[in-house]
Amino acid sequence: MIGRHSQICAVILLSTACLAGTKPAPRKKIPTSPAAAPLTGSLRVGSVNLRSCRDAQAYCGTLDRALDPSGTVPGTIRVGFEFYPHTDNSQPPLEAIVAEEGGPGYGSTGSRASYLELFAPLRNRRDILLVDNRGTGKSQALDCPLVQHEPNPRFAGIRACGAQLADTAYLYGSGLAADDLAAVLDALNIPVINLYGDSYGTFFSQTFAGRHPERLRSVILDSAYPPVDQSAWYPEIATTARFAFDVACQRSTTCNSLPGSSMARITRLAESLRAHPFTGYARDGEGVLRKTRADTAALDYLMVSNATVSVVYRELDPAARAYLEHGDAAPLLRLLAENHSADESGGSSDASAYSQALFVSVSCSDYPQIYDMTLPVAQRKLQRNQVIAEEQQKHPNLYSPFTIEEFDQIPLDTSVLDLCLVWPPPVVAAYPPGHPVPPHAQFTKAPVLVLSGDLDSLTPARQGKHAARLFENGRQIIVENSFHVTAAGDEDNCASVIAQRFVRDLDPGDTSCVNQIAEVHLVPRFVSTADEVDPATASGGNQGTDADLRAAAAAAYTVGDVLARWWVNYSGSGAGFRGGHFHYRSPSNLTYFHMDKLKWVEDLGVSGQMTWDYNYPGSVNAHIKLAGTAVNAGELDITWDSRVPLAQAVITGNIGGRRIAATMYAP
């Protein structure tokens, strides 16, 4: 499943995809360079005359397809695609690359920049083809107005959309879309391809590999979940979340020496919120003050939705400690507010950018359900109540530390259990729900590479392992300290290089980089004043006092907090944790921050500039001025490499006229 959350910077949408099999996942936020001028003229490929695209440096085409190939429902659908010719005409071309976007609901052409960047080293001899699945992007995107404008799908919108689509409600599934791709390949006279899919794109790619196995030279499944034999309960979600929070703590020097485990502390937080839920106010990623409910459903949603990715791993454990040990709810409320705003920000009124109707249609057509989709809705509801009651008896800890009932209370596109409860039964027998791949399908014998992030609870590595086993020549590689989607938008020069090598050589080659990606730097603890912060470690030539070194460390955590907010802020402006404001712009991979009286602790304000290079080694350079009751006036330079494991920040400058020279674990 994937998510609608489109995180943007200077505005490019990247791909990601599913929750254990159903939800549009949060998209990585990727800076990009300005687009080049479009091509001119036309190009004939196979039997199709292509025209230059208006919005891309490619040639665009369409192919009319029967909406229902079985003939039960009349009508056609126009499938749109973009063709990027190889760049070196002095050599014979090699097999083309096809990239498939996640969702379901996003068109592949909307993520063209990330795919072109990923496969740039191979474009000299390989064409790239991006086909928007039926009902997405340029392929007559489905638009059900009510569900499209809801921040999360709700029963009213789902019911209205099912009624609007009527007999066509099950005619947008992965199986028919895979057959559309095969037809486009035939029209373009492309016999064999290299297929890359991320998130839901992996589900689609496996469906294609089961329906058209002979068309594949290689397959890369980035953040995969299987299209067959997947439990409708998605038990891997909670298991992976528990592992991920514990291992993130164990790998961070600010957390690994604490007694007990991270999940034990988060479990105590869940127990506290179950007994005493509360409401408070916090500023979200855009700096907007939001009334926020802190209860088990909100906490569960925060942990599994992946809407704020690394920020959750960075801050939930210390936020739990702040609340449980000191009654400070501010860090927790901010996380919950950011998660909701990040999730809701992904909804688009433009169905061609993201079709929530298509998301629901494909989810209900293809994914396993805990009830029989062929039953009338009334009977389906009775069956749903019965199986949930049975599951609560058999496996009450399925979503521990949350109950099944609590998990079922989070938004439908994440909890997934009730998403299709009111979707109409199918009327076309040719496409049985939950079976995009024919029974006993023979999957491709081509080499298949499965890439999984070990901190990805949306499409857990356990699901990727299951996907790899479907293929005679399948292999899984787990990327440490990585989340949802590892190769597209890769800033660590690891999974992307492995993917390029696999397409080129049909072998991933040296994969040692998957164990050399920087860990999540957890906040050591949330405090109110600078004198509660552990001091930075003095270096040679330091003249600063203990109080100066605490202030220097607090200043470093302030700029680190701003950098973390980049992942949950889409407007370019935001608010400091305890006051002040920041602005940023990302004209390319380099992001420029301006900070104005930012406060991470109450008695220290930070103003100045910071630059951050998105790509490895992720250099951060901050030049700031300090003011407040915690210190005399000061001016510091703070630098570190955000992509380097166990990175240390170097702090130089002066406070109160005393020279500061210090280091600390990077914030």
Rosetta blueprint (number, residue, H / E / L):
1 M L
2 I L
3 G E
4 R L
5 H L
6 S L
7 Q L
8 I L
9 C L
10 A L
11 V L
12 I L
13 L E
14 L L
15 S L
16 T L
17 A L
18 C L
19 L L
20 A L
21 G L
22 T L
23 K L
24 P L
25 A E
26 P L
27 R L
28 K L
29 K E
30 I L
31 P L
32 T L
33 S L
34 P L
35 A L
36 A L
37 A L
38 P L
39 L L
40 T L
41 G L
42 S E
43 L E
44 R E
45 V E
46 G L
47 S L
48 V E
49 N E
50 L E
51 R E
52 S E
53 C L
54 R L
55 D L
56 A L
57 Q L
58 A L
59 Y E
60 C E
61 G E
62 T E
63 L E
64 D E
65 R E
66 A E
67 L L
68 D L
69 P L
70 S L
71 G L
72 T L
73 V L
74 P L
75 G L
76 T E
77 I E
78 R E
79 V E
80 G E
81 F E
82 E E
83 F E
84 Y E
85 P L
86 H L
87 T L
88 D L
89 N L
90 S L
91 Q L
92 P L
93 P L
94 L E
95 E E
96 A E
97 I E
98 V E
99 A E
100 E E
101 E L
102 G L
103 G L
104 P L
105 G L
106 Y L
107 G L
108 S H
109 T H
110 G H
111 S H
112 R H
113 A H
114 S H
115 Y H
116 L H
117 E H
118 L H
119 F L
120 A H
121 P H
122 L H
123 R L
124 N L
125 R L
126 R E
127 D E
128 I E
129 L E
130 L E
131 V E
132 D L
133 N L
134 R L
135 G L
136 T L
137 G L
138 K L
139 S L
140 Q L
141 A L
142 L L
143 D L
144 C L
145 P H
146 L H
147 V H
148 Q H
149 H H
150 E L
151 P L
152 N L
153 P L
154 R L
155 F H
156 A H
157 G H
158 I H
159 R H
160 A H
161 C H
162 G H
163 A H
164 Q H
165 L H
166 A H
167 D H
168 T H
169 A L
170 Y L
171 L L
172 Y L
173 G L
174 S H
175 G H
176 L H
177 A H
178 A H
179 D H
180 D H
181 L H
182 A H
183 A H
184 V H
185 L H
186 D H
187 A H
188 L L
189 N L
190 I L
191 P L
192 V L
193 I E
194 N E
195 L E
196 Y E
197 G E
198 D E
199 S L
200 Y H
201 G H
202 T H
203 F H
204 F H
205 S H
206 Q H
207 T H
208 F H
209 A H
210 G H
211 R H
212 H L
213 P H
214 E H
215 R H
216 L E
217 R E
218 S E
219 V E
220 I E
221 L E
222 D E
223 S L
224 A L
225 Y L
226 P L
227 P L
228 V L
229 D L
230 Q L
231 S L
232 A L
233 W L
234 Y L
235 P L
236 E H
237 I H
238 A H
239 T H
240 T H
241 A H
242 R H
243 F H
244 A H
245 F H
246 D H
247 V H
248 A H
249 C H
250 Q H
251 R H
252 S L
253 T L
254 T L
255 C L
256 N L
257 S L
258 L L
259 P L
260 G L
261 S L
262 S H
263 M H
264 A H
265 R H
266 I H
267 T H
268 R H
269 L H
270 A H
271 E H
272 S H
273 L H
274 R H
275 A H
276 H L
277 P L
278 F E
279 T E
280 G E
281 Y E
282 A E
283 R E
284 D L
285 G L
286 E L
287 G L
288 V L
289 L E
290 R E
291 K E
292 T E
293 R E
294 A E
295 D L
296 T H
297 A H
298 A H
299 L H
300 D H
301 Y H
302 L H
303 M H
304 V H
305 S L
306 N L
307 A L
308 T L
309 V L
310 S H
311 V H
312 V H
313 Y H
314 R H
315 E H
316 L H
317 D H
318 P H
319 A H
320 A H
321 R H
322 A H
323 Y H
324 L H
325 E H
326 H H
327 G L
328 D L
329 A L
330 A H
331 P H
332 L H
333 L H
334 R H
335 L H
336 L H
337 A H
338 E H
339 N H
340 H H
341 S H
342 A H
343 D H
344 E H
345 S H
346 G L
347 G L
348 S L
349 S L
350 D L
351 A L
352 S L
353 A L
354 Y L
355 S L
356 Q H
357 A H
358 L H
359 F H
360 V H
361 S H
362 V H
363 S H
364 C H
365 S H
366 D H
367 Y L
368 P L
369 Q L
370 I L
371 Y L
372 D L
373 M L
374 T L
375 L L
376 P L
377 V H
378 A H
379 Q H
380 R H
381 K H
382 L H
383 Q H
384 R H
385 N H
386 Q H
387 V H
388 I H
389 A H
390 E H
391 E H
392 Q H
393 Q H
394 K H
395 H L
396 P L
397 N L
398 L L
399 Y E
400 S L
401 P L
402 F E
403 T L
404 I H
405 E H
406 E H
407 F H
408 D L
409 Q L
410 I L
411 P L
412 L H
413 D H
414 T H
415 S H
416 V L
417 L L
418 D L
419 L L
420 C L
421 L L
422 V L
423 W L
424 P L
425 P L
426 P L
427 V L
428 V L
429 A L
430 A L
431 Y L
432 P L
433 P L
434 G L
435 H L
436 P L
437 V L
438 P L
439 P L
440 H L
441 A L
442 Q L
443 F L
444 T L
445 K L
446 A L
447 P L
448 V E
449 L E
450 V E
451 L E
452 S E
453 G E
454 D L
455 L L
456 D L
457 S L
458 L L
459 T L
460 P L
461 A H
462 R H
463 Q H
464 G H
465 K H
466 H H
467 A H
468 A H
469 R L
470 L L
471 F L
472 E L
473 N L
474 G E
475 R E
476 Q E
477 I E
478 I E
479 V E
480 E L
481 N L
482 S L
483 F L
484 H L
485 V L
486 T L
487 A L
488 A L
489 G L
490 D L
491 E L
492 D L
493 N L
494 C L
495 A H
496 S H
497 V H
498 I H
499 A H
500 Q H
501 R H
502 F H
503 V H
504 R H
505 D H
506 L L
507 D L
508 P L
509 G L
510 D L
511 T L
512 S H
513 C H
514 V H
515 N H
516 Q L
517 I L
518 A L
519 E L
520 V L
521 H L
522 L L
523 V L
524 P L
525 R L
526 F L
527 V L
528 S L
529 T L
530 A H
531 D H
532 E H
533 V L
534 D L
535 P L
536 A L
537 T E
538 A E
539 S L
540 G L
541 G L
542 N L
543 Q L
544 G L
545 T L
546 D H
547 A H
548 D H
549 L H
550 R H
551 A H
552 A H
553 A H
554 A H
555 A H
556 A H
557 Y H
558 T H
559 V H
560 G H
561 D H
562 V H
563 L H
564 A H
565 R H
566 W H
567 W H
568 V H
569 N L
570 Y L
571 S L
572 G L
573 S E
574 G E
575 A E
576 G L
577 F L
578 R L
579 G L
580 G L
581 H E
582 F E
583 H E
584 Y E
585 R E
586 S L
587 P L
588 S L
589 N L
590 L E
591 T E
592 Y E
593 F E
594 H E
595 M E
596 D E
597 K E
598 L E
599 K L
600 W L
601 V L
602 E L
603 D L
604 L L
605 G E
606 V E
607 S E
608 G E
609 Q E
610 M E
611 T E
612 W E
613 D E
614 Y L
615 N L
616 Y L
617 P L
618 G L
619 S E
620 V E
621 N E
622 A E
623 H E
624 I E
625 K E
626 L E
627 A E
628 G L
629 T L
630 A L
631 V L
632 N L
633 A L
634 G E
635 E E
636 L E
637 D E
638 I E
639 T E
640 W E
641 D E
642 S L
643 R L
644 V L
645 P L
646 L L
647 A L
648 Q E
649 A E
650 V E
651 I E
652 T E
653 G E
654 N E
655 I E
656 G L
657 G L
658 R E
659 R E
660 I E
661 A E
662 A E
663 T E
664 M E
665 Y E
666 A L
667 P L
